[in-house]
Amino acid sequence: MSGLTPTRSLAVALREDQRTMQEGYVFLDEKCMLLAGEMLRQVHAWESCKRLCEARLAEARLALAGAIGRHGVNGLQVQPPAPGLWQLAVVSHLFFGVRLQQVSLNGTAGKPPAAPWPSPEAQACGAAYAALLAPLAELAGHCGNLARLHADYRRTVRRVRALQYVLLPEVESKLRDVDAALEQIELDEAIVVRRLRR
């Protein structure tokens, strides 16, 4: 019994510990399910955002190919960039202690300065790559959310397993030992009382 003195108060304390650990186990197990559900929701949002990014990237590549075909690589490099009037908007909220963020990009590409050789292909290329920025920002937000949710999920699973396979069995074993020792003490006392009565 690892040096514990079997008493009624120790048995009561062990039962209280056992009850508290069981409640913690149930809560953490439920938290794992909720975290897994939120991870699935974030994965679906990430996938739809990724599809949008891939579609816009394909459009941007086509526009880039058209602009290179018109100006060549060197001619396209000297096209002036549009001044970026962008601002990231981040809205955060807590989900079971995990900070989730909804990221969006606000602003416009602005009007570029006059180019030495302006063309609709160069403008279309700039507009196509500017249209890629907003979904990329949203995709980055979902990636961060998934990383934080996964880290918390793994930490919670470790705690659930520690409760299920280490702490609860240890308390139950101690409680069995204390109950058995108390029963033996009561039996010994009953035998002594019977002998004294004789």
N, C-alpha and C positions, 0 to 999 in steps of 0.2 A: 504494500500500500504506500510505498515511497515515503515513509516517515510521517504520514498524516495520523493524527490522533482521532479515532472515530468518535464523533459526538453528534447529537441531534442537530446542533446549529451548523456543523459542517455539512451534514446531509441536506439541510434546507438551503444553505449557500450554494452547494453544488447543483441542486435542482433549479435554483434561480439562474445560475450560470447556463445550465443546459437550456432552459426556456428562452433566455435572452439570445443564445447562440442559434437556436432553431428559428427564432423570429428574424435574426440577421440573415440566416441562410435563405429563408423564404424571400425576404426583401431583395437580397442580392441576386437570387436566381431570377426573380421577376425583372429586376433591372437589366440583367443580361438579355432577356427576351425583348424588352423595350429598346435597348441599344441596338440589337440585331435588326429589329423592325425599322428603326430610324436609319441604320446603315443601308438597308435595302431601298428605302425611299431616296436616300442621297445617291445611291448607285443609279437608280432609274433616272433621276434628274441629271446626273453626270453623263449618262449615256445619251439622253436627248440633246444635251448641250454639246456633247462631243460630235454628234451627227450634224448639228448645225454648224459647228466649227469646220468640220470636214467639207461640208457643202460650200461654205463661204471661202475656204482655202482653195478648193477646186476652181471656183469663180475667179479668185484673185490670181491663181496661176495662169488661167487662160488670159486674163487681162494683162498680166506681166508678159506673157508670150507675144500678145498683140503689140504691146508697147515696145518690146525689144525688136520685134519685126519692123516696126516703124522707125525707131530711133537708133537701134543697135544698143549694145551694153554701155558703151562709153557715152553715147548721146543721152541715154536714160539716166545715167549717174549724175549728169549736170542739171537735171530738172530740179527746180527748187521744191523743198518739202513744204507741205501745208503746215501752218503754225497750229500746234495741238492745243486746244482749249479743253483738255480732258481733266476729269476729277473722279477719283474712285469714291463711291459711296458704299460704306460698310455698315450693315445693320446686324447687331449681335444679340443673341439671346442664349440663355442657359437651358440645356436639356440634361437633367440629372447631373448637374455639375460640369457638363461638357459645353464649352463655348462654341456655338454654331454661328456661322456668319453667312449673310446673304450679301454678295458682292455685285455691284452694278457699276457701269461706267457711264458717267454723264458728260455731256459736252458735244462739241462738233469739231470736225477737222479744220474748219476755218478756210478762208480763201487764200490759196497760195499766191505768192508774188508772181509777177509776170515772168514767163519763161522765155528764154531766147528762141526756142523752137516749140511753141505750144502745139498740142495735138489732142484730139478727143481720146486717143488711146492712152496717153500719159495720164490724163485726168481720170479716165475709167480705172486705170491701174491703182492710182492713189486712193480713189473712192472705195475700190474693192478691198484693199488692205485696211483702210480705216473701218470698214464695216466688220472686219474680223476682230477688232479690238474688244468690243462689248461682250461677245460670247466667250472670248478667251478669259476675260476677267471673271465672268460667272463660272467658267470651268475651273479656274484656280480656286475660287471660293469653295466649290464642291470638293475639290481635291483636299484642301485643308480640313474641311469638315470630316471627310472620311478618315483622314489620318488621325485626327483627335478622337473620333468615335472608336476607331479600331484600337488605339492605345488604351482607352478607358475600358473597352470591352475585355481586352486581354487581362488588364489589371483586376477587373471584377471577377472574371472566370478563375483567376488564381486564388482570389479570396474565397470564392464559393467552394473550390476544391479543398482549400486548407480547412475550411469549416467542416465540409462533408467527410473528409478522409483523415484529418488529423485531430482537430480540436474537439469536435463532437464525440468521436470514439474515445478520446482520452478522458473527457469528463464523464462519459457513460461508464467507462471502466473504473474510474475512481469512485463513482457513485455506487456501482455494484459492490466494490470492495468495502466501502463504508457501511452499506446496508448489511452485507454479510457479517462484518465485524460487530455491528450493533445487534444483529440477531443472535450472534454467538454470546455476546455479553448478556443479553436478556435471558438466554437459555441458561448460562452459568449462574446468573442471579436467581432464576427460578429453582435451579437445583439446590443452591445454597439455602433458599427459603424453605424448601421441602425438608431438607435435612435438619434445619433448625426447629421446625415444627414437630419433627419426630422426637 
